[in-house]
């Protein structure tokens, strides 16, 4: 047992109790500390409230209720919001080949059956990729592949109105985005797609004007009909926080 293995808290998410028991036994023997959840909903609660927080989450893709891909997006949002440690690894597992879109929010994939060595290697590969990403500038920070801020627009605005007025402008824009996200949340709950698209359209326009590229892209997707669920709303709020962090460094 390595020291690193002994310090690794693994959350196994699988609705199949036999598979859960098997993985629990195999990983525990190797020195991993294991907790389990039988659904995406339970896993999200454990990830948010558990102590210690999981450092690796191993999730089955095909589950009833919240499927693996949706859970991974929600977990990635919690990681971006510092609810989970930034180095938390989210791994998918499946007995069949998943579709590409099902793996987008995961850090790696294991095809059943797999060995403990396969599991350990997947963790190391994911952490190596994450280390490279976090060393990159803001342009590579987001899962959407877009920087939070268009540097050219920012520089032009700053030269015209000055730092203080620009800060007020961005604060006003972010306040408006969050107000509209509240309206979108309420609209989603009542199934009002027209309001979702209209509010997203307005966010897209205002964010485009100030060069908030990530928020603009998210709003464009929502306006175009992409599903707006809990994880999509979390993406919006995470993008707001990333933009705020960047502005705090620049203004």
Secondary structure, DSSP 8 states (H G I E B T S, - for coil): --HHHHT-EEEEE-S-HHHHHHHHHHHHHTT-EEEEESSHHHHHHHHHH-SS--SEEEEES--SSS-HHHHHHHHHHHHHTTSS-TT-EEEEEESS---GGGGTT-SEEEESS--HHHHHHHHHHHHHHHHHHHTS-GGG-STTS--SS-HHHHHHHHHHHHHHHHHHHHHHHHHHHHHHHHHHHHHHHTT-HHHHHHHHHHHHHHHHHHT-HHHHHHHHHHHTT----HHHHHHHHHHHHHHHHHHHHH-
